[in-house]
Amino acid sequence: MRVGVLGGGQLGRMLGIAGVPMGLQFRFLDPSPAPPAAAVGECVCAAYDDEQGLQRFLEGIEVATYEFENVPASAAKYLEGHVPVFPGWNALEVAQDRLHEKRLFEKLGIPCPNYCAVETLDDLKSALTSVAPPCILKTRRHGYDGKGQHRIERIEEAEEAWLAIGEREAIVESLVEFDWECSVLCVRSKDGTSKTYPIVQNYHRGGILRTSHCPPAVAVPPDLEATAVAYASRIAHDLEYVGVLALEMFSVGGRLLANELAPRVHNSGHWTIEGAECSQFENHLRAVLGWPLGSTEVRGYSAMVNLIGQEVDPCSVLSLGAHYHWYGKEVRPGRKVGHVTVVEASAEARDKKVSSLQERIAQHA
């Protein structure tokens, strides 16, 4: 059976690594001639909206999915006329536009930070009277890992911020003084069956995820985790979603505020490769193929550390008893080029190993 994947980045690569042992073959569509996923399957080099490229991509595949939410929804919609596509293009349309995303949260009764949509500089100046600085101006589309965002400390900085994001449709959002950041991953099958992985604590710097811990390093009340699971499940049900969906949130004073959703396997779930009975990647494939979902039970105390913009000696990582994942990408500042995971029998042992790992990574910086 051949699975088609829109996008050939590291997430596509890890989908392939999870699927090959199950007898699956893969074809990836990506504008790059040599994407990371080329190591695990055939690649069609074409733009996502290139109809001829899409036709080549379609040859012999039985189901399609995507690993990148900035794939044009129109491409997924086109493919749906020929093969099943999961998640559906409607999930892409929501996740690609921050305004649509916020409105979905509101519709489903999921709290999110105060925000206002803006289309012009005058809109922004007016919005800053209700969404008072400090706040964040974010482009509605094509923003990830801190891109397309500008912090506003004073109303007088409105024009500077508007120019910084390229004078595009945007939302301005209250800056949240959160206690900690978290995410939850939900996987839903074609028949509506769903499972969730435990809540994960995340740490970002410069808008880029640096580490994830599961279970979190902080104490998580059972009702808070139940709320996180309920929010993700509510979104998956409303979108008639099939596959893995990630919901990122802020924990603020004992309540959760939704930040954004990702209609795909997610960076904060990389720990599941070694730290869960069935990884997010295998479960995503199981869901889109209509196969039974795997267990989301954890195997211990896990953490994931991203390798960002630098190479690290694999031996220095492996000698710690950690798991090294390299994506085969050109190293550039701010670019995720790999990750390392640890799984231990206690939180103390995990956190100690993460500290040692971070020290060794810093030595290579």
C-alpha positions as CSV (number, residue, x, y, z in Angstrom):
1,M,0.0,0.0,0.0
2,R,1.4,3.4,-1.0
3,V,0.6,6.5,1.1
4,G,0.9,10.0,-0.4
5,V,2.2,12.8,1.8
6,L,2.0,16.5,0.9
7,G,5.2,17.8,2.3
8,G,8.6,16.2,2.5
9,G,10.1,17.7,5.7
10,Q,11.1,16.0,8.9
11,L,7.6,15.1,9.8
12,G,7.1,13.3,6.5
13,R,10.4,11.6,7.1
14,M,9.3,10.3,10.5
15,L,5.9,9.2,9.1
16,G,7.9,7.1,6.6
17,I,10.2,5.7,9.3
18,A,7.1,4.6,11.3
19,G,5.3,3.2,8.3
20,V,7.9,1.2,6.5
21,P,8.0,-1.5,9.2
22,M,4.2,-1.9,8.7
23,G,4.8,-2.7,5.0
24,L,3.8,0.8,3.7
25,Q,5.4,2.6,0.8
26,F,5.4,6.4,0.5
27,R,5.4,9.1,-2.1
28,F,6.0,12.7,-1.1
29,L,5.2,16.0,-2.9
30,D,7.6,18.8,-2.0
31,P,9.0,21.9,-3.9
32,S,12.5,20.9,-2.8
33,P,14.5,18.5,-5.0
34,A,16.0,16.8,-2.0
35,P,13.7,17.0,1.1
36,P,14.4,15.1,4.3
37,A,11.7,12.5,3.5
38,A,13.6,11.4,0.3
39,A,15.4,9.0,2.6
40,V,12.2,6.9,3.1
41,G,10.2,7.2,-0.1
42,E,9.8,8.5,-3.6
43,C,9.6,12.2,-4.0
44,V,7.8,14.3,-6.6
45,C,9.4,17.7,-6.9
46,A,6.7,20.3,-7.7
47,A,4.8,23.2,-6.2
48,Y,1.8,22.2,-4.1
49,D,-0.5,23.9,-6.5
50,D,1.1,22.4,-9.7
51,E,-1.7,20.3,-11.2
52,Q,0.8,18.2,-13.3
53,G,2.8,17.6,-10.2
54,L,-0.3,16.6,-8.3
55,Q,-1.2,14.2,-11.1
56,R,2.2,12.5,-10.8
57,F,1.9,12.4,-7.1
58,L,-1.5,10.7,-7.4
59,E,-0.3,7.8,-9.5
60,G,-0.7,4.6,-7.5
61,I,-1.4,6.1,-4.1
62,E,-4.3,4.8,-2.1
63,V,-4.7,7.6,0.5
64,A,-3.1,11.0,1.0
65,T,-2.2,13.0,4.1
66,Y,0.0,16.1,4.8
67,E,2.7,17.0,7.2
68,F,2.7,20.7,6.8
69,E,-0.2,23.0,7.4
70,N,0.8,25.7,4.9
71,V,0.0,23.3,2.0
72,P,-2.7,25.1,0.0
73,A,-6.1,23.8,1.1
74,S,-7.0,23.8,-2.6
75,A,-4.4,21.1,-3.2
76,A,-5.9,18.9,-0.6
77,K,-9.3,19.6,-2.1
78,Y,-8.1,18.7,-5.6
79,L,-6.7,15.4,-4.3
80,E,-10.0,14.6,-2.6
81,G,-11.5,14.3,-6.0
82,H,-9.3,11.3,-6.7
83,V,-8.3,9.6,-3.4
84,P,-9.3,9.8,0.3
85,V,-7.4,12.7,2.0
86,F,-7.1,12.8,5.8
87,P,-7.3,15.1,7.6
88,G,-9.8,16.8,5.3
89,W,-9.1,20.1,3.6
90,N,-11.5,21.9,6.0
91,A,-9.0,21.3,8.8
92,L,-6.3,23.0,6.7
93,E,-8.5,26.0,6.0
94,V,-9.1,26.5,9.7
95,A,-5.5,26.0,10.8
96,Q,-4.0,28.2,8.0
97,D,-5.9,31.3,9.2
98,R,-5.5,32.5,12.8
99,L,-8.8,34.3,12.6
100,H,-10.7,31.2,11.5
101,E,-8.9,29.3,14.3
102,K,-9.9,31.8,17.0
103,R,-13.5,31.7,15.8
104,L,-13.5,27.9,15.9
105,F,-12.3,28.1,19.5
106,E,-15.1,30.6,20.4
107,K,-17.7,28.5,18.7
108,L,-16.7,25.4,20.7
109,G,-16.5,27.3,24.0
110,I,-12.7,27.0,24.2
111,P,-11.2,30.0,25.9
112,C,-8.4,31.9,24.1
113,P,-6.5,35.2,24.6
114,N,-8.3,38.4,23.8
115,Y,-7.8,39.4,20.2
116,C,-9.0,41.6,17.3
117,A,-8.8,41.2,13.5
118,V,-7.0,43.9,11.6
119,E,-6.7,44.6,7.9
120,T,-5.1,48.1,7.9
121,L,-2.9,50.3,10.0
122,D,-5.9,52.3,11.1
123,D,-7.6,49.0,12.2
124,L,-4.5,48.2,14.2
125,K,-4.4,51.6,15.9
126,S,-8.1,51.3,16.8
127,A,-7.7,47.7,18.0
128,L,-4.9,48.7,20.4
129,T,-7.6,50.5,22.5
130,S,-9.3,47.2,23.3
131,V,-6.3,44.9,23.1
132,A,-3.9,47.0,25.0
133,P,-0.2,46.6,24.8
134,P,1.8,44.6,25.6
135,C,0.4,42.5,22.8
136,I,1.4,40.5,19.7
137,L,0.6,41.3,16.1
138,K,0.4,38.1,14.1
139,T,-0.2,37.6,10.4
140,R,-3.3,35.6,9.8
141,R,-1.5,33.2,7.4
142,H,2.0,31.6,7.0
143,G,3.3,32.1,10.4
144,Y,5.1,29.4,12.4
145,D,8.2,29.1,14.7
146,G,7.8,32.8,15.6
147,K,7.6,34.0,12.0
148,G,5.1,36.7,11.0
149,Q,4.9,38.1,14.5
150,H,5.8,41.4,16.1
151,R,5.6,42.4,19.8
152,I,4.0,45.7,20.6
153,E,5.0,47.4,23.9
154,R,3.4,50.8,23.3
155,I,0.6,52.1,21.1
156,E,3.1,54.3,19.4
157,E,4.8,51.2,17.9
158,A,1.7,50.3,15.8
159,E,3.2,51.5,12.5
160,E,6.5,49.8,13.1
161,A,4.7,46.5,13.8
162,W,2.5,46.8,10.8
163,L,5.5,47.3,8.5
164,A,7.4,44.5,10.2
165,I,4.8,41.9,9.3
166,G,4.5,43.1,5.7
167,E,1.2,45.1,6.0
168,R,-0.9,41.9,5.8
169,E,-4.2,40.8,7.2
170,A,-3.5,40.0,10.9
171,I,-4.8,39.6,14.4
172,V,-3.5,41.5,17.4
173,E,-3.6,39.4,20.5
174,S,-3.1,40.1,24.2
175,L,0.2,39.0,25.6
176,V,-0.5,36.2,28.0
177,E,1.4,36.0,31.2
178,F,1.2,32.3,31.5
179,D,2.4,29.9,34.2
180,W,3.5,27.3,31.7
181,E,2.9,26.2,28.1
182,C,1.4,22.9,27.2
183,S,0.0,20.8,24.4
184,V,-2.2,17.7,24.0
185,L,-2.3,15.4,21.0
186,C,-5.5,13.7,20.0
187,V,-5.7,10.9,17.3
188,R,-9.1,10.2,15.8
189,S,-10.0,7.4,13.4
190,K,-12.4,7.2,10.6
191,D,-15.1,5.7,12.8
192,G,-14.9,8.5,15.3
193,T,-12.8,6.5,17.9
194,S,-10.3,8.8,19.5
195,K,-7.4,8.5,21.9
196,T,-5.2,11.2,23.4
197,Y,-1.6,11.3,24.6
198,P,-1.0,12.8,28.1
199,I,-0.6,16.5,28.4
200,V,2.9,17.8,27.6
201,Q,4.8,20.8,29.0
202,N,6.6,22.9,26.4
203,Y,9.2,25.5,26.6
204,H,9.7,28.0,23.8
205,R,12.3,30.6,23.2
206,G,12.3,33.1,20.3
207,G,9.0,31.6,19.2
208,I,10.6,28.2,18.6
209,L,9.9,25.1,20.7
210,R,13.0,24.1,22.6
211,T,11.9,21.2,24.9
212,S,8.9,19.1,25.8
213,H,8.3,17.1,28.9
214,C,5.8,14.3,29.4
215,P,4.7,14.1,32.1
216,P,5.2,17.8,32.8
217,A,7.8,18.9,35.3
218,V,5.0,20.8,37.1
219,A,2.2,19.2,39.0
220,V,-0.9,19.0,36.8
221,P,-4.3,18.7,38.5
222,P,-6.4,15.9,37.0
223,D,-9.2,18.3,36.1
224,L,-6.8,20.5,34.1
225,E,-5.6,17.5,32.1
226,A,-9.2,16.4,31.6
227,T,-10.0,19.9,30.3
228,A,-7.1,19.8,27.8
229,V,-8.2,16.4,26.5
230,A,-11.8,17.6,26.2
231,Y,-10.8,20.7,24.2
232,A,-8.7,18.7,21.7
233,S,-11.4,16.1,21.4
234,R,-14.1,18.7,20.8
235,I,-12.1,20.2,17.9
236,A,-11.5,16.8,16.3
237,H,-15.2,15.9,16.6
238,D,-16.3,19.2,15.1
239,L,-14.0,19.0,12.1
240,E,-14.8,15.3,11.6
241,Y,-11.1,14.9,11.9
242,V,-9.0,11.8,11.0
243,G,-5.4,11.6,12.1
244,V,-3.3,13.3,14.8
245,L,-4.2,16.8,15.8
246,A,-2.2,19.0,18.3
247,L,-3.7,21.8,20.4
248,E,-1.2,24.2,22.0
249,M,-2.3,26.0,25.1
250,F,-1.3,28.3,28.0
251,S,-1.9,27.4,31.6
252,V,-2.9,30.6,33.4
253,G,-3.9,30.6,37.0
254,G,-5.3,27.1,36.9
255,R,-7.2,27.5,33.6
256,L,-6.3,26.8,30.0
257,L,-6.3,29.2,27.1
258,A,-6.0,27.8,23.6
259,N,-3.1,29.3,21.5
260,E,-3.2,27.4,18.2
261,L,-4.0,24.0,16.6
262,A,-1.9,22.0,14.2
263,P,-3.7,19.6,11.8
264,R,-0.8,17.1,11.7
265,V,1.8,15.3,13.7
266,H,3.5,17.8,16.0
267,N,7.0,18.7,17.3
268,S,5.8,18.4,20.9
269,G,4.9,14.8,20.2
270,H,8.3,13.6,19.1
271,W,8.9,12.1,22.6
272,T,6.3,9.4,21.7
273,I,8.7,7.7,19.3
274,E,10.5,6.2,22.3
275,G,8.2,7.3,25.1
276,A,4.8,5.8,24.2
277,E,3.5,2.4,23.3
278,C,2.5,3.7,19.8
279,S,4.1,6.8,18.5
280,Q,2.1,9.8,17.1
281,F,3.5,8.9,13.6
282,E,2.3,5.3,13.7
283,N,-1.0,6.3,15.1
284,H,-1.5,9.0,12.4
285,L,-1.0,6.3,9.7
286,R,-3.2,3.9,11.5
287,A,-6.0,6.5,11.6
288,V,-5.8,7.6,8.0
289,L,-5.7,4.0,6.8
290,G,-8.7,3.0,8.9
291,W,-6.5,0.6,11.0
292,P,-7.1,0.1,14.8
293,L,-5.5,2.9,16.9
294,G,-2.5,2.0,19.0
295,S,-2.1,2.5,22.7
296,T,-1.1,6.0,23.8
297,E,0.2,4.8,27.2
298,V,3.6,6.2,28.2
299,R,6.6,4.1,28.9
300,G,8.2,6.3,31.5
301,Y,9.2,9.9,32.0
302,S,10.1,11.4,28.7
303,A,11.6,14.6,27.3
304,M,12.5,15.9,23.9
305,V,15.1,18.5,23.1
306,N,15.2,20.2,19.7
307,L,18.5,20.7,17.9
308,I,18.1,24.1,16.4
309,G,20.6,25.6,13.9
310,Q,23.6,23.5,15.0
311,E,25.1,20.1,14.6
312,V,25.9,18.0,17.6
313,D,28.3,15.0,17.8
314,P,26.0,12.0,17.9
315,C,28.5,10.1,20.2
316,S,28.2,12.8,22.8
317,V,24.4,12.3,22.8
318,L,24.3,8.6,22.6
319,S,26.9,8.2,25.4
320,L,24.3,9.7,27.7
321,G,21.8,6.9,26.9
322,A,19.6,9.3,24.9
323,H,18.0,8.8,21.4
324,Y,19.4,10.9,18.5
325,H,17.3,11.9,15.5
326,W,18.9,13.8,12.6
327,Y,16.8,15.2,9.8
328,G,19.3,15.5,7.0
329,K,18.7,19.2,6.6
330,E,21.2,22.0,5.8
331,V,22.1,23.7,9.1
332,R,20.9,27.3,9.3
333,P,20.3,29.6,12.2
334,G,16.9,29.1,13.8
335,R,16.2,25.9,11.8
336,K,15.1,22.6,13.4
337,V,17.6,20.1,12.2
338,G,17.1,17.3,14.7
339,H,16.0,16.3,18.1
340,V,17.0,14.2,21.0
341,T,14.7,12.2,23.4
342,V,15.3,10.7,26.8
343,V,13.1,8.2,28.6
344,E,13.7,7.4,32.3
345,A,12.0,5.6,35.2
346,S,11.6,8.8,37.2
347,A,11.2,12.5,36.7
348,E,14.4,13.2,38.6
349,A,16.5,10.9,36.4
350,R,14.8,12.4,33.3
351,D,15.5,16.0,34.3
352,K,19.1,15.2,35.3
353,K,19.7,13.7,31.9
354,V,18.1,16.6,30.1
355,S,20.4,19.0,31.9
356,S,23.4,17.0,30.9
357,L,22.2,16.9,27.4
358,Q,21.6,20.7,27.2
359,E,25.1,21.2,28.6
360,R,26.6,19.1,25.8
361,I,24.6,20.8,23.1
362,A,25.7,24.2,24.5
363,Q,29.3,23.1,24.2
364,H,28.8,22.6,20.4
365,A,27.1,26.0,19.9
